[in-house]
Amino acid sequence: MRILHIADIHIKAVEYGRDILDQLYKFISKEGVDTVVVAGDIFHDKTIAYGRQIDQVIKFISELCARCSHVIIIPGGHDTDLEMSHCWMQSLKLLRVD
């Protein structure tokens, strides 16, 4: 089993690091990563998330789910203090994220 650990992604409300994320997705596919562990701070802002930012986070997680068997998310301080944290955390259940 191949496990990849990433942390501190800090996705902002604007189009964010597309080439870096594309490189990450290619690496996951090329290396045959089975499980990705995202350890906190997916969001950049700590207190409020905008609709577009939530959409980008969900897209990021969806891309991970499409490429590996398991995605485990350990929310960080920026992810749990948000006014809208319940919205994106509920979507994790739909994406089969642990």
N, C-alpha and C positions, 0 to 999 in steps of 0.2 A: 504494500500500500504506500502510495506517495502522498505526502501531506505538505501543503504549502501554507505558511503562516504569514499573514500580512496585517498591518495595523496603521492607524493614523492616515487614512485616505483623505479626510478633510474635503469632501466634495462641497463646492460653493454653488451659489444660485446661478452663476453664469456657466457657459459651456466649459467643462473642466477637463484638462489634461487628457484629451481624447487619445493622443498618440501613446501616452504612458499606459492608459488603460488597454488600448489595443495591443501593446507589447505584452502586457500582463496576460490577456486572453490567449495570445499566440503561445506564450510560454506554457500556460496551463495545458493547452492542446498538445503542443510538441513534446512536453515532458511526461505526458500521461498522468497528470495529477488527479488523484481520486477524491481528495478532501481538501477544501480550503477553509482555513480558520481565519476569520476576520476579527481581530482583537481590538475593537474600540475605535471610537472617533471616526465614523464614516462621514458624519456631517462636520462642516467647518464651524458653523455658528452654534453657540452653546444654548441660546435661549429661544430662538425662533427659527422655524424652517418655512421657506416659501414653497408654494406649489411646485414650481419648476425644480427646486432643489430636491423635494421629495420624489418627484418623477425620476430625476437622475439617479438617486440612490436606489430606487426600485429597479430601474433599468440595469444598474451596475450589478445588483444582486441577481437579477434574472439572467444576465450574461454568465455569471459564475455558475448558476444552477444548470445552465444549458451545456456547460463544459465539463462538469465533474459530478461524481455520484453524491457527494455530501458537501453541504455548506454549513458551517457552524459560525454563528455570530455571537460574540461577547460584547454587548453594548458598552461603550465608554461614557464618560461624563458628558460629552457633547451630544450623545445619542439619546440619553435618558432624561435630560433636563429640558428638552424642547417642549414648547407648548403643544406641538402636534405629534409628539412621539407615539401616541397610541395609534395614529393613522398608519404610519409606516411599519410599526411593529405588528399590527394586525395583518398587513399584507404579507409578512414573512410566512404566516401559516399557509397562505395560498400558494406560496412558492416552494413549499416543503423544506423550509430552512429550520435547522435545529437550533 
